[in-house]
Amino acid sequence: MSNILFLDRKCTFKNILVYNSMVVMARRTRRELEIFHFWAGKEQPPIDTFLDDFERTHPAIRVKRNALEWSVYSMMTKARFARGLPPDVMVDDIGQRMKESARRGQLADMTDLWKKDGFSGAFPGWLKEACSLNGRVYGVPSKCFTFVVWYLRDVFEKYRVSPPSTWDEFLNVCERLKRRGMTPIVASGWEVSLWFENILVRMVGPRFYNQLMANKKSWTDGKVLDSFELLREISEKYFSPYPFGFSFREAWTKLNNREAAMQLQGDWVNGIWRREYGYAPGEEYDYFLVPEINSTGQVMVMGGNVWVSPKHCAHPREAKIFMKYAGSLKAQEVLAKAGTGIVAREDVPDRCYDKISAGLKNELQRHPTVLQMGSTFPSWMISVLELQLIQIVSDPGLSRTKVKKLVGEIETAAKKPNSSKV
């Protein structure tokens, strides 16, 4: 028995030596894969863990990593496309932004991966549709995200308020905080837009919202105008002053300096709190959903990110290998465990998530969802909407007639020929 065991050990040791020598040889002749993504700063560690695992799984490929802040990322990728030197793989937002690139013929077709590797059964149908154009799929989803109201537990405890579950309770919390000298809500210009789409979908319901995004409903409908006016009302009463004068990072700092009590943002702040402040999910901080406003019920706004490969990249074979890996259950479990948030595959178990990400995933499964406006409108249309938001929110004295006129300009822009959905 001992001799057999000894032989087994020798064989195992020999196998290890052979494997290690193969890895060494592979690394000496490694092929390069250039990846661009915008998960920089405190959002970067989970992606590094994910890319490390890819390199271990495929030791013959070395990843050249480019993590860039969003605005720099946007400029750099456009410049690389213009020069005819796109990266091998890059990340994009699902929906219109990705589809605009596909429509220009810039992205490699990934339909075969979806057919051969069972992706259609692993990713939700709406997500596949958000990555498709004319029946062809052009990307592999990485993660989904949603928007909730974040708060620090010690602030709520200090001012003796609890997370609200109804709109009236929410307004009451804001009033109590304001009376005690605490700014209820901090919001940058970006977050004003987030508040608008979250208010809008709760005022009109998901069906009307989707029809509005498809230009099948009118922007001057009374419920839409009510949404603009409700946003203006709460921003005047409860937002920190001059929201269009500072960035998300400045708003985030105000929240963490205890200068304001609440902030509506994407679930990526869960990871930022964990890695930047060392906070534990659900202990130092927590979240609540924007409450229901009327009988339409609870609805959640969401978006997502997708890996794409430019059609004329330098290493298409390596890019395809990466895309297959990125959509695998193993890769998505690595991302979830590393704390990237809610990954795109539905079969990743809750045990892979932290407390807050698991909770948000379950909320998305419980409630109707709609895509954020940035995923349904082309970028130029978003600019029109944001311009009108600035004018409406910044002028509390604006009459409903003038609000309707400004909102009517959104409708006029939406009906232009180049605003058609892909």
C-alpha positions as CSV (number, residue, x, y, z in Angstrom):
1,M,0.0,0.0,0.0
2,S,2.8,2.4,0.9
3,N,4.6,1.7,-2.4
4,I,1.4,2.5,-4.4
5,L,1.0,5.7,-2.4
6,F,4.6,6.6,-3.1
7,L,4.1,6.0,-6.8
8,D,0.9,8.1,-6.8
9,R,2.8,10.9,-5.1
10,K,5.7,10.7,-7.7
11,C,3.2,10.8,-10.5
12,T,1.4,13.8,-9.0
13,F,4.7,15.6,-8.4
14,K,5.7,14.8,-12.0
15,N,2.4,16.1,-13.3
16,I,3.0,19.3,-11.3
17,L,6.5,19.7,-12.8
18,V,5.1,19.2,-16.3
19,Y,2.3,21.7,-15.7
20,N,4.7,24.3,-14.3
21,S,7.1,23.9,-17.2
22,M,4.2,24.3,-19.6
23,V,3.1,27.5,-17.8
24,V,6.7,28.8,-17.9
25,M,6.9,28.1,-21.7
26,A,3.5,29.7,-22.3
27,R,4.5,32.8,-20.5
28,R,7.7,33.1,-22.4
29,T,5.7,33.1,-25.6
30,R,2.7,35.0,-24.3
31,R,0.4,36.8,-26.7
32,E,-0.9,40.2,-25.7
33,L,-4.5,41.3,-25.2
34,E,-5.1,45.0,-24.7
35,I,-8.2,45.8,-22.6
36,F,-9.6,49.3,-21.8
37,H,-12.2,49.8,-19.0
38,F,-13.5,52.6,-16.8
39,W,-13.5,50.9,-13.4
40,A,-10.7,53.0,-12.1
41,G,-9.7,54.0,-8.5
42,K,-11.6,52.1,-5.8
43,E,-13.7,50.3,-8.4
44,Q,-10.6,48.7,-9.9
45,P,-9.6,45.9,-7.5
46,P,-12.5,43.5,-8.4
47,I,-11.6,43.9,-12.1
48,D,-7.9,43.2,-11.4
49,T,-8.9,40.0,-9.6
50,F,-11.0,39.0,-12.6
51,L,-8.2,39.7,-15.0
52,D,-5.7,37.9,-12.8
53,D,-8.0,34.8,-13.0
54,F,-8.2,35.1,-16.7
55,E,-4.4,35.1,-17.0
56,R,-4.2,32.1,-14.8
57,T,-6.8,30.3,-16.9
58,H,-5.1,31.3,-20.1
59,P,-1.4,31.6,-19.2
60,A,-0.4,32.1,-22.9
61,I,-2.2,35.5,-22.9
62,R,-0.9,38.6,-21.2
63,V,-3.4,41.3,-20.5
64,K,-2.3,44.9,-21.1
65,R,-4.6,46.7,-18.7
66,N,-5.8,50.3,-19.1
67,A,-8.1,51.5,-16.3
68,L,-9.2,55.1,-17.0
69,E,-11.5,57.6,-15.4
70,W,-14.8,57.8,-17.3
71,S,-14.2,61.1,-19.2
72,V,-10.6,60.2,-20.1
73,Y,-11.8,56.7,-21.1
74,S,-14.4,58.2,-23.5
75,M,-11.9,60.5,-25.1
76,M,-9.2,57.9,-25.4
77,T,-11.4,55.2,-27.0
78,K,-12.8,57.6,-29.5
79,A,-9.2,58.7,-30.4
80,R,-8.1,55.1,-30.8
81,F,-11.0,54.3,-33.1
82,A,-10.3,57.5,-35.1
83,R,-6.6,56.4,-35.6
84,G,-7.7,52.9,-36.6
85,L,-6.0,51.4,-33.5
86,P,-8.8,50.3,-31.2
87,P,-8.1,48.1,-28.2
88,D,-8.8,44.4,-28.4
89,V,-11.5,44.5,-25.8
90,M,-13.3,47.4,-24.1
91,V,-16.3,47.9,-21.8
92,D,-19.4,49.9,-22.8
93,D,-22.9,50.6,-21.4
94,I,-25.7,48.3,-22.6
95,G,-28.3,49.8,-24.8
96,Q,-28.0,52.8,-27.1
97,R,-24.4,53.6,-26.5
98,M,-23.2,50.1,-27.4
99,K,-25.7,49.9,-30.3
100,E,-24.5,53.2,-31.8
101,S,-21.0,51.6,-32.1
102,A,-22.5,48.4,-33.6
103,R,-24.6,50.4,-36.1
104,R,-21.4,52.1,-37.2
105,G,-19.9,48.7,-37.9
106,Q,-17.2,49.1,-35.2
107,L,-17.9,45.9,-33.2
108,A,-17.2,42.3,-33.8
109,D,-20.2,40.0,-33.9
110,M,-20.5,37.7,-30.8
111,T,-23.6,35.8,-31.8
112,D,-21.8,32.5,-32.2
113,L,-20.6,32.7,-28.5
114,W,-24.2,33.1,-27.3
115,K,-25.2,30.0,-29.3
116,K,-22.2,27.7,-28.6
117,D,-21.6,28.6,-24.9
118,G,-25.2,28.7,-23.7
119,F,-25.2,32.4,-22.9
120,S,-28.8,32.7,-23.9
121,G,-29.9,30.5,-21.0
122,A,-27.6,32.2,-18.5
123,F,-28.3,35.9,-19.1
124,P,-31.8,37.5,-18.9
125,G,-33.5,38.1,-22.2
126,W,-33.8,41.8,-21.8
127,L,-30.0,42.0,-21.3
128,K,-29.4,40.0,-24.5
129,E,-31.7,42.4,-26.3
130,A,-29.9,45.4,-24.9
131,C,-26.7,44.0,-26.5
132,S,-28.2,43.2,-29.8
133,L,-28.8,44.9,-33.2
134,N,-30.8,43.5,-36.0
135,G,-30.8,40.0,-34.4
136,R,-27.1,39.9,-33.9
137,V,-25.4,40.1,-30.5
138,Y,-22.3,42.3,-30.2
139,G,-21.2,41.9,-26.6
140,V,-21.0,39.8,-23.4
141,P,-22.6,41.4,-20.3
142,S,-20.4,42.0,-17.3
143,K,-22.7,43.5,-14.6
144,C,-26.0,45.1,-13.9
145,F,-26.6,48.0,-11.6
146,T,-29.5,49.9,-10.1
147,F,-30.0,53.1,-8.2
148,V,-31.0,53.4,-4.5
149,V,-30.8,56.0,-1.7
150,W,-27.7,55.6,0.4
151,Y,-27.2,56.7,4.0
152,L,-24.8,56.4,6.9
153,R,-26.4,54.6,9.8
154,D,-24.8,56.8,12.4
155,V,-26.4,59.9,10.8
156,F,-29.8,58.4,10.8
157,E,-29.3,57.3,14.4
158,K,-28.1,60.8,15.4
159,Y,-31.2,62.5,14.0
160,R,-33.5,59.7,15.0
161,V,-34.9,58.9,11.6
162,S,-35.6,55.5,10.0
163,P,-35.4,54.4,6.3
164,P,-38.8,55.3,4.8
165,S,-41.0,52.9,3.0
166,T,-43.6,55.3,1.6
167,W,-43.3,58.7,-0.2
168,D,-45.0,60.5,2.7
169,E,-42.5,58.9,5.1
170,F,-39.7,60.0,2.9
171,L,-40.9,63.6,2.9
172,N,-41.3,63.4,6.7
173,V,-37.7,62.2,7.1
174,C,-36.5,65.1,4.9
175,E,-38.5,67.6,7.0
176,R,-37.2,66.2,10.3
177,L,-33.6,66.4,9.1
178,K,-34.1,69.9,7.7
179,R,-35.6,71.2,11.0
180,R,-32.6,69.8,12.9
181,G,-30.1,71.6,10.6
182,M,-29.0,68.7,8.5
183,T,-29.2,68.9,4.7
184,P,-31.5,66.0,3.7
185,I,-30.2,65.2,0.2
186,V,-26.9,65.8,-1.6
187,A,-27.1,65.7,-5.3
188,S,-24.7,66.7,-8.1
189,G,-26.0,67.5,-11.6
190,W,-25.8,63.8,-12.5
191,E,-27.9,62.8,-9.5
192,V,-30.5,65.4,-10.3
193,S,-31.0,63.4,-13.6
194,L,-31.1,60.1,-11.6
195,W,-33.8,61.6,-9.3
196,F,-35.8,62.6,-12.3
197,E,-35.9,59.2,-14.0
198,N,-36.7,57.5,-10.7
199,I,-39.5,60.0,-10.0
200,L,-40.8,59.8,-13.5
201,V,-41.1,56.0,-13.6
202,R,-42.9,55.9,-10.3
203,M,-45.3,58.6,-11.5
204,V,-46.2,57.1,-14.8
205,G,-45.5,53.4,-14.3
206,P,-43.1,51.1,-16.3
207,R,-45.4,50.6,-19.3
208,F,-45.9,54.4,-19.9
209,Y,-42.2,55.0,-19.2
210,N,-41.1,52.5,-21.9
211,Q,-43.6,53.9,-24.4
212,L,-42.2,57.4,-23.7
213,M,-38.7,56.2,-24.3
214,A,-39.9,54.8,-27.6
215,N,-41.6,58.1,-28.6
216,K,-45.0,56.5,-28.3
217,K,-46.2,58.8,-25.5
218,S,-46.0,62.5,-25.2
219,W,-43.5,64.4,-23.0
220,T,-46.1,67.0,-22.4
221,D,-48.5,64.5,-20.8
222,G,-49.7,65.8,-17.4
223,K,-48.0,63.0,-15.4
224,V,-44.6,63.8,-17.0
225,L,-45.0,67.5,-16.2
226,D,-46.0,66.5,-12.7
227,S,-42.7,64.6,-12.5
228,F,-40.6,67.6,-13.5
229,E,-42.5,69.8,-10.9
230,L,-42.1,67.2,-8.1
231,L,-38.4,67.0,-8.8
232,R,-38.2,70.8,-8.7
233,E,-40.1,70.9,-5.4
234,I,-38.0,68.4,-3.5
235,S,-34.8,69.9,-4.9
236,E,-35.8,73.4,-3.7
237,K,-36.7,72.2,-0.3
238,Y,-34.3,69.3,0.5
239,F,-31.3,69.3,-1.9
240,S,-28.0,70.9,-1.0
241,P,-27.8,74.3,-2.8
242,Y,-26.5,74.6,-6.4
243,P,-26.5,70.9,-7.3
244,F,-25.3,71.7,-10.9
245,G,-22.2,73.3,-9.5
246,F,-20.4,70.2,-8.3
247,S,-19.5,66.6,-9.3
248,F,-20.5,63.2,-8.0
249,R,-17.2,62.9,-6.1
250,E,-17.9,66.3,-4.3
251,A,-21.4,65.1,-3.5
252,W,-20.0,61.8,-2.2
253,T,-17.5,63.7,0.0
254,K,-20.4,65.8,1.5
255,L,-22.3,62.6,2.4
256,N,-19.2,61.0,4.0
257,N,-18.4,64.3,5.9
258,R,-21.9,64.1,7.4
259,E,-22.8,67.4,5.7
260,A,-25.9,65.7,4.1
261,A,-27.9,62.6,5.1
262,M,-28.8,60.9,1.8
263,Q,-27.6,60.4,-1.7
264,L,-29.3,58.7,-4.7
265,Q,-26.6,56.7,-6.6
266,G,-25.7,53.5,-8.3
267,D,-24.8,50.4,-6.4
268,W,-21.1,50.8,-7.1
269,V,-20.9,53.0,-4.0
270,N,-21.3,49.8,-2.0
271,G,-17.8,48.7,-3.2
272,I,-16.3,52.2,-2.9
273,W,-17.4,52.3,0.8
274,R,-15.9,48.9,1.4
275,R,-12.6,49.6,-0.2
276,E,-12.1,53.3,0.4
277,Y,-13.4,53.5,3.9
278,G,-13.2,49.9,5.2
279,Y,-17.0,50.0,6.0
280,A,-18.9,46.7,6.3
281,P,-22.1,46.4,4.1
282,G,-25.2,46.9,6.1
283,E,-23.3,48.0,9.2
284,E,-21.8,51.5,8.8
285,Y,-24.0,52.2,5.8
286,D,-27.2,51.0,4.1
287,Y,-29.8,51.8,1.5
288,F,-33.5,52.1,0.8
289,L,-35.4,52.1,-2.4
290,V,-36.9,55.4,-3.7
291,P,-40.4,54.9,-2.3
292,E,-43.6,54.4,-4.3
293,I,-45.2,57.8,-5.1
294,N,-48.7,56.6,-6.2
295,S,-50.7,53.5,-7.1
296,T,-48.3,52.6,-9.9
297,G,-46.2,50.7,-7.3
298,Q,-42.5,50.1,-6.9
299,V,-40.3,50.2,-10.0
300,M,-36.5,50.0,-10.2
301,V,-34.3,51.8,-12.8
302,M,-31.3,49.8,-13.9
303,G,-28.5,49.7,-16.4
304,G,-25.5,47.5,-17.2
305,N,-22.1,47.2,-18.7
306,V,-20.9,44.9,-21.5
307,W,-17.6,43.7,-22.8
308,V,-17.2,44.4,-26.6
309,S,-14.4,43.7,-29.1
310,P,-13.8,46.3,-31.9
311,K,-14.0,44.7,-35.3
312,H,-10.5,45.7,-36.5
313,C,-8.6,45.1,-33.3
314,A,-5.0,43.7,-33.3
315,H,-5.7,40.4,-31.6
316,P,-9.2,39.2,-32.5
317,R,-8.5,35.5,-31.6
318,E,-7.3,36.4,-28.1
319,A,-10.3,38.8,-27.8
320,K,-12.7,36.0,-28.6
321,I,-11.0,33.8,-25.9
322,F,-11.5,36.6,-23.4
323,M,-15.1,37.1,-24.3
324,K,-15.9,33.4,-23.8
325,Y,-14.2,33.5,-20.4
326,A,-16.0,36.8,-19.4
327,G,-19.4,35.2,-19.9
328,S,-18.6,32.0,-18.1
329,L,-20.1,31.1,-14.7
330,K,-16.6,30.9,-13.2
331,A,-15.6,34.4,-14.3
332,Q,-18.9,36.0,-13.1
333,E,-18.5,34.2,-9.7
334,V,-15.0,35.7,-9.5
335,L,-16.4,39.2,-10.1
336,A,-19.2,38.7,-7.6
337,K,-17.0,37.4,-4.8
338,A,-14.5,40.3,-5.5
339,G,-17.2,42.8,-4.9
340,T,-18.0,44.3,-8.3
341,G,-21.7,44.4,-7.6
342,I,-24.5,42.5,-9.3
343,V,-23.1,40.5,-12.1
344,A,-25.1,39.8,-15.3
345,R,-25.5,36.0,-15.1
346,E,-28.7,34.9,-13.3
347,D,-27.2,31.6,-12.1
348,V,-24.5,33.2,-9.9
349,P,-25.6,32.1,-6.3
350,D,-26.3,34.6,-3.6
351,R,-23.5,33.2,-1.5
352,C,-21.0,34.9,-3.9
353,Y,-22.4,38.4,-3.0
354,D,-22.0,40.6,0.0
355,K,-25.1,41.4,2.0
356,I,-26.1,44.5,0.1
357,S,-25.4,43.2,-3.4
358,A,-27.5,40.1,-2.6
359,G,-30.3,42.3,-1.3
360,L,-30.3,44.5,-4.4
361,K,-30.2,41.4,-6.7
362,N,-33.3,40.1,-4.9
363,E,-35.0,43.5,-5.1
364,L,-34.5,43.5,-8.9
365,Q,-36.1,40.1,-9.1
366,R,-39.1,41.2,-7.0
367,H,-40.0,44.4,-8.7
368,P,-40.7,45.6,-12.3
369,T,-37.6,47.2,-13.9
370,V,-36.9,49.7,-16.6
371,L,-33.7,50.7,-18.3
372,Q,-32.1,54.0,-17.4
373,M,-32.5,56.8,-20.0
374,G,-28.9,56.6,-20.8
375,S,-29.5,53.1,-22.1
376,T,-32.6,54.0,-24.2
377,F,-31.7,57.4,-25.7
378,P,-28.8,58.4,-27.9
379,S,-26.2,60.6,-26.2
380,W,-27.3,63.8,-27.9
381,M,-30.9,63.3,-26.7
382,I,-29.7,62.9,-23.1
383,S,-27.9,66.3,-23.5
384,V,-31.2,67.9,-24.6
385,L,-33.0,66.4,-21.6
386,E,-30.3,67.5,-19.1
387,L,-30.4,71.0,-20.5
388,Q,-34.1,71.3,-19.8
389,L,-33.7,69.7,-16.4
390,I,-31.2,72.4,-15.5
391,Q,-33.5,75.2,-16.5
392,I,-36.6,73.7,-14.7
393,V,-34.9,72.8,-11.5
394,S,-32.9,76.0,-11.2
395,D,-35.9,78.2,-11.5
396,P,-38.5,77.6,-8.7
397,G,-40.7,80.4,-10.1
398,L,-41.1,78.8,-13.5
399,S,-44.9,78.5,-14.3
400,R,-46.3,75.2,-15.5
401,T,-46.9,76.7,-18.9
402,K,-43.2,77.5,-19.2
403,V,-42.3,74.1,-17.9
404,K,-44.5,72.6,-20.6
405,K,-42.8,74.7,-23.2
406,L,-39.4,73.5,-22.2
407,V,-40.5,69.9,-22.0
408,G,-42.1,70.3,-25.4
409,E,-38.6,71.0,-26.8
410,I,-37.6,67.5,-25.5
411,E,-40.5,66.0,-27.5
412,T,-39.5,68.0,-30.6
413,A,-36.0,66.7,-30.4
414,A,-37.1,63.1,-29.7
415,K,-39.2,63.1,-32.9
416,K,-36.3,64.1,-35.2
417,P,-35.3,61.4,-37.7
418,N,-32.0,60.8,-36.1
419,S,-33.6,60.0,-32.7
420,S,-35.1,56.7,-33.9
421,K,-34.2,53.8,-31.7
422,V,-31.9,51.0,-32.8
